[in-house]
């Protein structure tokens, strides 16, 4: 009988056809990997079977029959990484994210406006799962500049009315209506870059929080100000949004806490943790680098930025050439516009953030392609491998399970009330979506650098999205688009 296939053997023994159908081979089985599931605490060698896009078997002994068998011995089988803060929402960026173990990338800081066309452009065409917030900046731009074009950094132009003009109080209901529409179209949150629209009054921001509270969605906020200042800095920036969350009942997520707090990051973390301990729904994230990045033409670089951020011109790297700026090249390049990297974050800030159990990992990444050259910050390619390789293995800042939890379960839980499908992501459990990242804990590492950021991470040989390989044997799989939309499912 050993020479017969399991299905034929069952038929010869008179097994009912229905049972034989259930016993048909799985699509894929990962054999002998170290399975990490941060929700149940499972950390053990298991065989993981996948069929029809779902995990259907997790076995300590039996190896289920499958059409495709992957030897995962010596490797970790983890939930696919979920990046809540990814501006790179195109095919080029999805490839770098997949090679970094990301199976779901969401644009929740800046978001987009309008929302429906954004989702439509990606339907059936995406390597990984995708989703967006409705963008406060984009809605402002549509109102004040009659312009809804552009996504991500394209809505940060400092010379536009939506950046420099306040919305009259009589028009705030129109802003609320636009945000409501974006949420009805599937927006997962309201994204706010207050630092990029300094003319937005505190009353306007408070109204936006009210929209979020009524719709029961979180507000993802880039604070009004960053740095060490007592009136314009990370501390007053956090105080503003925590007060609005408390007054309206809205959920709040503070993006990239280390690049807002800089040397005051521990104070920001204490404030966020304190708000949470008193019942507010407040979360935050950090990326594992000493430098941030943004558009040089944005309002962040208005006069006085050196004092606010504690930097000089030389601390700014012009990504198009790799040069450090001077007063002269700063002025010239700001007129042109483009992405810069800003060296301003103490190394200890990310360590402190990641040691705080609720703090998530998010990249804030997004490459641009200029004249055929991919440029940007290394976080766009290496965030998750960097955490695993440098913060876990090399420097022992946090443990492996904690790191995986920050990349998977915590981001999934942040959005479960908005898209119930997120309850099936961020886990390695029977019934969960087969979004899986398989990495070598002894070798996983980021290769992207500030000088050469467009470098794939190493040590992540397999990545699966909804049961389909997007990375196999350390290579991107061509011609597959298994990514699905992550979106709000309840119209408001």
C-alpha positions as CSV (number, residue, x, y, z in Angstrom):
1,X,0.0,0.0,0.0
2,X,3.0,2.4,0.5
3,X,3.5,2.7,-3.2
4,X,0.0,4.1,-3.7
5,X,-1.0,7.7,-3.4
6,X,-3.0,8.6,-0.2
7,X,-6.2,9.4,-2.2
8,X,-6.0,6.1,-4.3
9,X,-5.4,4.1,-1.1
10,X,-8.5,5.6,0.5
11,X,-10.6,4.9,-2.5
12,X,-9.5,1.3,-2.5
13,X,-10.3,0.9,1.2
14,X,-13.8,2.2,0.5
15,X,-13.4,5.7,2.0
16,X,-16.5,7.8,1.1
17,X,-15.8,10.3,-1.7
18,X,-16.5,13.3,0.5
19,X,-13.8,12.3,2.9
20,X,-11.4,11.5,0.0
21,X,-12.0,15.0,-1.3
22,X,-11.1,16.5,2.1
23,X,-7.9,14.5,2.1
24,X,-6.8,15.8,-1.2
25,X,-3.2,17.1,-1.2
26,X,-2.6,20.6,0.2
27,X,-1.1,23.3,-2.0
28,X,2.0,23.9,0.1
29,X,3.5,22.4,3.2
30,X,6.4,24.0,5.1
31,X,8.3,21.2,6.8
32,X,10.3,21.5,10.1
33,X,10.3,25.2,10.5
34,X,10.4,27.0,13.9
35,X,6.9,28.5,14.0
36,X,6.3,31.7,15.8
37,X,2.8,32.8,16.6
38,X,2.8,35.9,18.8
39,X,-0.9,35.6,19.8
40,X,-0.8,32.0,21.3
41,X,2.9,32.2,22.2
42,X,3.7,29.1,20.0
43,X,7.5,28.8,19.5
44,X,8.2,25.3,18.3
45,X,9.1,23.2,15.3
46,X,6.0,22.5,13.3
47,X,4.8,21.5,9.8
48,X,2.5,24.2,8.3
49,X,0.1,23.2,5.5
50,X,-1.6,25.7,3.2
51,X,-4.6,25.2,0.9
52,X,-6.8,27.8,-0.9
53,X,-5.0,30.7,0.6
54,X,-5.5,29.6,4.2
55,X,-3.4,27.8,6.9
56,X,-5.2,24.5,7.3
57,X,-2.7,22.3,9.2
58,X,-0.2,22.9,11.9
59,X,1.3,19.6,12.9
60,X,4.1,18.6,15.3
61,X,4.5,15.1,13.7
62,X,2.6,14.3,10.5
63,X,3.8,15.9,7.3
64,X,0.6,16.4,5.2
65,X,0.7,15.5,1.5
66,X,1.1,18.6,-0.7
67,X,1.7,19.5,-4.2
68,X,4.7,21.7,-3.1
69,X,7.0,21.0,-0.2
70,X,9.3,23.6,1.3
71,X,12.1,22.5,3.6
72,X,12.0,25.1,6.4
73,X,14.4,23.4,8.8
74,X,16.6,26.0,10.5
75,X,14.2,28.8,9.4
76,X,11.5,30.7,11.2
77,X,8.0,30.5,9.9
78,X,6.3,33.8,11.0
79,X,3.2,35.7,10.1
80,X,3.7,38.0,7.2
81,X,4.9,41.5,8.3
82,X,2.3,44.3,8.3
83,X,3.6,47.8,7.6
84,X,1.1,50.4,8.8
85,X,3.1,53.3,7.4
86,X,4.3,52.8,3.9
87,X,4.2,55.5,1.3
88,X,5.6,53.3,-1.4
89,X,2.4,52.0,-3.0
90,X,3.5,50.9,-6.4
91,X,5.1,47.8,-8.1
92,X,8.7,48.9,-7.5
93,X,8.1,49.5,-3.8
94,X,6.0,46.4,-3.4
95,X,9.0,44.3,-4.6
96,X,11.4,45.8,-2.1
97,X,8.8,45.4,0.7
98,X,8.2,41.7,-0.2
99,X,11.9,41.0,-0.1
100,X,11.8,42.6,3.4
101,X,9.1,40.1,4.5
102,X,6.2,42.5,4.2
103,X,2.9,41.0,3.0
104,X,0.6,44.0,3.8
105,X,1.6,47.6,3.2
106,X,-0.7,50.4,4.3
107,X,-0.6,54.2,3.6
108,X,-2.1,55.4,6.8
109,X,-0.1,58.6,7.6
110,X,-0.6,60.9,4.6
111,X,-3.4,58.7,3.2
112,X,-5.0,59.7,-0.1
113,X,-7.9,61.7,-1.5
114,X,-10.2,60.7,-3.1
115,X,-10.1,57.1,-1.8
116,X,-12.2,55.0,-4.2
117,X,-9.9,55.6,-7.3
118,X,-6.8,54.7,-5.2
119,X,-8.2,51.3,-4.4
120,X,-9.5,50.8,-8.0
121,X,-6.0,51.4,-9.5
122,X,-4.6,48.5,-7.4
123,X,-7.3,45.9,-7.7
124,X,-6.0,42.7,-9.1
125,X,-2.6,44.3,-9.8
126,X,-0.7,44.1,-6.5
127,X,2.1,41.8,-5.3
128,X,1.1,42.4,-1.7
129,X,-1.9,43.5,0.3
130,X,-2.6,47.2,0.3
131,X,-4.8,49.8,1.9
132,X,-5.1,53.5,2.7
133,X,-6.5,56.2,5.0
134,X,-8.5,59.1,3.8
135,X,-6.0,62.0,3.8
136,X,-6.7,65.2,5.6
137,X,-4.0,66.9,3.5
138,X,-5.6,65.7,0.3
139,X,-9.0,66.8,1.3
140,X,-7.6,70.2,2.2
141,X,-5.9,70.4,-1.1
142,X,-9.1,69.6,-2.9
143,X,-10.9,72.3,-1.0
144,X,-8.3,75.1,-1.2
145,X,-6.4,74.4,-4.4
146,X,-9.2,72.6,-6.4
147,X,-6.6,69.8,-6.9
148,X,-7.1,66.2,-5.9
149,X,-4.1,64.9,-7.9
150,X,-1.1,63.2,-6.3
151,X,-0.4,60.7,-3.6
152,X,2.2,60.5,-0.8
153,X,4.9,63.2,-1.0
154,X,3.2,64.8,-4.0
155,X,0.8,66.5,-1.6
156,X,3.5,68.2,0.5
157,X,4.2,71.2,-1.7
158,X,4.8,74.1,0.7
159,X,3.8,76.8,-1.8
160,X,0.2,75.6,-2.0
161,X,-2.8,77.3,-0.4
162,X,-3.7,74.0,1.4
163,X,-0.5,74.3,3.4
164,X,-0.5,78.1,4.0
165,X,-4.2,79.0,4.4
166,X,-6.6,78.3,7.2
167,X,-10.0,76.8,6.3
168,X,-12.6,79.3,7.4
169,X,-14.8,78.0,10.2
170,X,-17.9,78.1,8.0
171,X,-16.2,75.6,5.6
172,X,-15.3,73.0,8.3
173,X,-18.5,71.1,7.6
174,X,-17.3,70.7,4.0
175,X,-14.0,69.2,5.2
176,X,-15.9,66.8,7.5
177,X,-18.1,65.8,4.6
178,X,-15.1,65.0,2.4
179,X,-13.5,62.9,5.1
180,X,-16.8,61.1,5.7
181,X,-16.9,60.2,2.0
182,X,-13.4,58.8,2.0
183,X,-14.3,56.6,5.0
184,X,-17.4,55.4,3.2
185,X,-15.2,54.5,0.2
186,X,-13.1,52.2,2.4
187,X,-10.6,54.4,4.1
188,X,-9.1,52.6,7.1
189,X,-8.4,55.7,9.1
190,X,-8.0,59.5,8.8
191,X,-4.4,60.3,8.0
192,X,-3.1,63.7,9.2
193,X,0.3,65.3,8.5
194,X,-0.3,68.4,10.7
195,X,3.4,69.3,10.4
196,X,2.9,69.6,6.6
197,X,-0.2,71.9,6.9
198,X,0.8,74.4,9.6
199,X,-2.2,76.6,8.8
200,X,-4.6,74.0,10.0
201,X,-6.0,75.5,13.2
202,X,-6.4,73.6,16.4
203,X,-10.1,73.9,16.0
204,X,-9.8,72.2,12.6
205,X,-7.8,69.4,13.9
206,X,-10.3,68.9,16.8
207,X,-13.1,68.7,14.2
208,X,-11.2,66.0,12.3
209,X,-10.9,64.0,15.4
210,X,-14.6,64.3,15.8
211,X,-15.1,62.8,12.4
212,X,-12.9,59.8,13.3
213,X,-14.7,59.3,16.6
214,X,-18.2,59.3,15.0
215,X,-16.9,56.8,12.4
216,X,-15.1,54.7,15.0
217,X,-11.8,54.8,13.0
218,X,-8.3,55.8,14.3
219,X,-6.5,59.0,13.4
220,X,-2.9,58.4,12.3
221,X,-1.0,61.6,13.0
222,X,2.3,63.2,12.1
223,X,2.5,65.7,14.9
224,X,2.3,69.4,14.4
225,X,5.9,69.8,15.4
226,X,9.0,67.7,16.1
227,X,12.1,68.3,18.2
228,X,13.0,69.6,21.6
229,X,11.2,72.9,21.8
230,X,8.8,73.6,24.6
231,X,6.2,75.3,22.4
232,X,7.1,73.8,19.0
233,X,8.4,70.3,19.6
234,X,7.4,66.7,20.1
235,X,6.0,67.1,23.6
236,X,3.5,69.9,22.8
237,X,2.7,68.0,19.6
238,X,1.7,64.9,21.5
239,X,-0.2,67.0,24.1
240,X,-2.4,68.4,21.3
241,X,-3.5,65.1,19.8
242,X,-3.9,63.3,23.1
243,X,-6.2,66.1,24.3
244,X,-8.2,65.9,21.1
245,X,-8.5,62.1,21.4
246,X,-9.6,62.4,25.0
247,X,-12.2,65.1,24.2
248,X,-13.7,63.3,21.2
249,X,-13.2,59.7,22.1
250,X,-11.3,59.0,18.9
251,X,-8.6,56.4,18.7
252,X,-5.1,57.8,18.0
253,X,-1.9,56.5,16.5
254,X,1.2,58.7,16.6
255,X,3.5,57.9,13.7
256,X,7.3,57.6,13.9
257,X,7.6,58.6,17.6
258,X,11.4,58.7,17.5
259,X,11.6,61.3,14.6
260,X,9.1,63.5,16.5
261,X,10.7,63.2,19.9
262,X,14.3,63.0,18.9
263,X,16.2,63.3,22.3
264,X,12.9,63.7,24.1
265,X,11.5,60.4,22.8
266,X,11.4,58.9,26.3
267,X,9.0,61.7,27.4
268,X,6.7,61.1,24.4
269,X,6.6,57.4,25.2
270,X,5.8,58.2,28.8
271,X,2.9,60.4,27.7
272,X,1.5,57.8,25.3
273,X,1.8,55.0,27.8
274,X,0.3,57.2,30.5
275,X,-2.7,58.0,28.2
276,X,-3.2,54.3,27.5
277,X,-3.0,53.4,31.2
278,X,-5.9,55.8,31.8
279,X,-8.1,54.3,29.2
280,X,-7.3,56.1,25.9
281,X,-6.8,54.1,22.8
282,X,-3.4,55.4,21.8
283,X,-0.6,53.6,20.0
284,X,2.6,54.5,18.3
285,X,5.4,53.1,16.0
286,X,9.1,53.6,15.2
287,X,11.5,52.8,12.4
288,X,15.0,51.5,13.3
289,X,17.2,54.3,11.9
290,X,19.0,57.4,13.1
291,X,17.7,59.5,10.1
292,X,14.3,60.4,8.8
293,X,13.3,61.5,5.4
294,X,10.8,63.9,3.8
295,X,10.4,66.3,0.9
296,X,12.7,69.3,1.0
297,X,9.9,71.6,-0.3
298,X,7.7,70.8,2.7
299,X,6.8,73.2,5.4
300,X,9.0,71.2,7.8
301,X,11.9,73.2,6.4
302,X,10.5,76.6,6.9
303,X,12.9,79.2,8.5
304,X,14.0,78.1,11.9
305,X,14.1,74.4,11.2
306,X,17.7,74.1,12.4
307,X,16.8,75.2,15.9
308,X,13.6,73.2,15.9
309,X,15.2,70.0,14.8
310,X,18.7,70.5,16.3
311,X,20.5,70.1,13.0
312,X,22.6,71.9,10.5
313,X,22.5,72.0,6.7
314,X,25.2,69.3,6.7
315,X,22.8,66.9,8.4
316,X,20.6,66.9,5.3
317,X,21.4,64.4,2.5
318,X,20.1,65.2,-1.0
319,X,19.0,61.8,-2.3
320,X,19.4,62.6,-6.0
321,X,23.2,62.9,-5.7
322,X,24.0,61.6,-2.2
323,X,25.6,65.0,-1.2
324,X,25.3,66.7,2.1
325,X,23.7,70.2,1.7
326,X,25.1,73.6,2.3
327,X,23.2,76.9,2.8
328,X,23.5,77.5,-1.0
329,X,22.5,74.0,-2.2
330,X,19.7,73.9,0.3
331,X,18.1,77.0,-1.2
332,X,18.6,75.8,-4.8
333,X,17.4,72.3,-4.2
334,X,14.4,73.5,-2.2
335,X,13.1,75.4,-5.2
336,X,13.5,72.2,-7.3
337,X,11.9,69.9,-4.6
338,X,12.8,66.3,-3.8
339,X,13.4,63.8,-1.1
340,X,16.1,64.4,1.6
341,X,17.4,62.3,4.4
342,X,17.8,64.1,7.8
343,X,20.2,62.8,10.3
344,X,18.6,63.9,13.6
345,X,17.6,60.9,15.7
346,X,19.7,59.6,18.6
347,X,20.6,56.0,18.3
348,X,19.2,55.4,21.8
349,X,15.7,56.6,20.8
350,X,14.9,53.6,18.7
351,X,16.2,51.2,21.4
352,X,14.0,52.9,24.0
353,X,11.0,52.8,21.7
354,X,11.4,49.1,20.8
355,X,11.8,48.1,24.5
356,X,8.4,49.6,25.1
357,X,6.1,46.5,24.5
358,X,3.2,48.3,22.7
359,X,5.4,50.2,20.2
360,X,5.1,48.8,16.6
361,X,7.6,48.6,13.8
362,X,6.7,50.6,10.7
363,X,8.9,51.8,7.9
364,X,7.6,55.2,6.8
365,X,9.2,54.1,3.6
366,X,8.7,54.9,-0.1
367,X,11.2,55.0,-2.9
368,X,10.9,57.4,-5.8
369,X,12.2,56.6,-9.3
370,X,14.0,59.5,-10.9
371,X,15.4,59.1,-14.5
372,X,15.3,55.4,-14.0
373,X,17.2,55.5,-10.7
374,X,15.5,54.3,-7.5
375,X,16.2,56.8,-4.7
376,X,15.2,57.3,-1.1
377,X,15.8,56.2,2.5
378,X,17.1,52.6,3.3
379,X,14.0,52.1,5.5
380,X,12.0,51.6,2.2
381,X,13.9,48.3,1.7
382,X,15.4,47.2,5.0
383,X,13.3,48.1,8.0
384,X,12.1,44.6,9.1
385,X,15.3,42.8,8.3
386,X,17.2,45.4,10.2
387,X,15.1,44.9,13.3
388,X,15.6,41.1,13.1
389,X,19.3,41.3,12.3
390,X,20.6,44.2,14.2
391,X,18.2,44.9,17.1
392,X,17.4,41.2,17.8
393,X,20.4,39.1,16.8
394,X,23.4,41.5,17.0
395,X,22.5,44.0,19.8
396,X,19.9,42.0,21.8
397,X,17.7,45.1,22.2
398,X,14.6,42.9,22.1
399,X,13.8,39.3,21.8
400,X,12.7,37.5,18.6
401,X,9.1,36.9,19.6
402,X,8.7,40.5,20.7
403,X,10.1,41.8,17.4
404,X,7.8,39.5,15.4
405,X,4.8,40.7,17.5
406,X,5.6,44.3,16.7
407,X,5.6,43.6,13.0
408,X,2.6,41.3,12.8
409,X,0.0,40.9,15.6
410,X,0.1,44.4,17.0
411,X,-0.5,46.1,13.6
412,X,-3.2,43.5,12.8
413,X,-5.0,44.2,16.0
414,X,-4.9,48.0,15.4
415,X,-7.2,47.6,12.4
416,X,-9.4,44.6,13.3
417,X,-12.3,46.8,14.3
418,X,-12.2,48.5,10.9
419,X,-11.5,45.5,8.6
420,X,-12.5,42.2,10.4
421,X,-10.4,40.4,7.9
422,X,-7.3,41.6,9.9
423,X,-8.3,39.0,12.5
424,X,-7.0,36.4,10.1
425,X,-3.6,38.2,9.6
426,X,-0.7,38.6,11.9
427,X,-1.0,35.0,13.1
428,X,0.2,31.5,12.2
429,X,-2.9,29.6,13.2
430,X,-5.3,27.2,11.5
431,X,-7.9,29.3,9.6
432,X,-5.6,32.3,9.3
433,X,-4.7,33.7,5.9
434,X,-1.6,32.2,4.5
435,X,0.4,35.4,4.7
436,X,3.7,34.0,5.8
437,X,7.3,35.2,6.0
438,X,10.0,32.6,6.3
439,X,13.4,33.9,7.4
440,X,16.8,32.7,8.6
441,X,17.3,34.1,12.1
442,X,21.0,33.5,11.9
443,X,21.5,35.5,8.7
444,X,18.6,37.8,8.1
445,X,19.9,41.4,7.6
446,X,19.3,44.6,5.8
447,X,21.6,45.5,3.0
448,X,20.2,48.9,2.2
449,X,22.4,51.9,3.2
450,X,22.0,55.6,3.0
451,X,24.5,55.7,0.1
452,X,22.8,52.7,-1.7
453,X,19.3,52.4,-0.4
454,X,17.8,50.3,-3.2
455,X,19.2,47.0,-1.9
456,X,17.1,44.0,-1.1
457,X,17.2,42.5,2.3
458,X,18.9,39.1,2.8
459,X,18.0,36.0,4.7
460,X,14.2,36.0,3.9
461,X,14.0,33.2,1.3
462,X,10.2,32.7,1.2
463,X,7.3,35.1,1.4
464,X,3.7,34.1,0.8
465,X,0.7,36.3,0.3
466,X,-2.8,34.7,0.5
467,X,-1.3,31.3,-0.3
468,X,0.8,32.4,-3.3
469,X,4.6,32.8,-3.2
470,X,5.8,36.3,-4.0
471,X,9.3,35.5,-2.9
472,X,10.8,32.0,-3.4
473,X,14.3,30.9,-2.9
474,X,15.4,34.5,-2.3
475,X,13.9,35.8,-5.6
476,X,10.8,37.7,-6.4
477,X,8.2,35.6,-8.3
478,X,7.3,37.2,-11.6
479,X,3.7,37.5,-12.9
480,X,1.8,37.0,-9.6
481,X,-0.5,39.6,-8.1
482,X,-2.2,37.9,-5.0
483,X,-2.4,41.2,-3.0
484,X,-5.9,42.1,-1.8
485,X,-7.4,45.3,-0.5
486,X,-7.5,46.0,3.2
487,X,-10.4,48.5,3.6
488,X,-13.2,49.5,6.0
489,X,-16.3,47.5,5.4
490,X,-18.9,49.5,7.3
491,X,-20.3,52.6,5.5
492,X,-20.9,55.5,7.8
